[in-house]
């Protein structure tokens, strides 16, 4: 039997008793136009990335790989799924001020 653990709270997820949520993320570098007046259609972004990779030494190529593209997968329990969906970018929330009703 395969055992799953929530990647957020580290709790074991009982697949027979509760739902398990899978979050997949793809992170990729995007090349924006350098010059404001330059039309985007004229640039070959794949060629530019290829040229950047060719300039990098072989020893540095492993380090730059994660900077260009990453693919991640996370298992979440139902409680952590709800927390993730409420704030997926983990932004800090402003504290609510409690004023009296005078």
N, C-alpha and C positions, 0 to 999 in steps of 0.2 A: 504494500500500500504506500502511495506517495504521501508525504507529509508536507504541508505548506505552512509557512510562517509569514506573518505580516511584516513587510519591510519597513513599516513606520514604527510600530509599537513592539515588535518582536514576539507577539503572542502567537501561539500555535492556532491555526485555523482548522476547525473541524469541518471538512468538506461534506460530510454526511448531514450535519446539523445546521450549517449556515452558509451563506453565499460568500464567495471569494471574488474579489474584483481585481482585474488586471489593468494596469495603467501602462501604456506604451508611449514613449517619447522619442521623437527624432529631433536632434539639434544640428543645424547646419549653418555654416558661415555663408553670408550673402554679400556679394560685391555690389555696392551702390555706386552710382556715377560720381566721378571725381569732380568734373566740371558741371556747373549748374545748367548751362545751355546745351550740353551734349545730349543728343537723343539716346535713350537706353537701347533702342533696337540695333544700333550699329556696333555694340560691344559684344564680343564673344566671351562670356563669363567662364565657360569651361576652359578655353584657351588661356585665359589669364590665370586661373587656378593652376593649370598645368605648368605654366611658366614659373609661377611662384614655387611650386614643388621642385622643379628642376634646379632652381637656384639654391635650395636648401641642401646642406651637406647631408650625407647618408646618416650620420650620427644624430642629427636633429630631426630627421624625418618621422621618427616615432613620436616625438613630442608635439609636432605640428599636426599630426593626424587627428588627435582628439580635438584640436582647435577648429578643425574644418568640418568634421562630421562625427556624431555619436548617436547610437541607438540604445535606448534603455528600456527595461521592463521591470515593473514592480507589482508585487502581490499585496493587496490591502484587505484587511478585515472590514466588516460592515461599518464599525464605528470610525475607523480611520478614513474609509471611503467618504463618509458624510463630512468629516472635517476637511478632507482634501477638496471636495466639491464646493464647500462653502468658501474656501480660500486657496485655490490651486497654486497661486504664485507665492504663498506664505508671506503676504504683505503684512506689515505691522498695522494693527488697528488702533485708531485713536481711542483713548479712554473716554467713556461716556461720562459726562458730568451729571450729577444728581442734584437738581435744584428743588427746593421746597415749593409747594403750590400755595403761595401767599395770595 
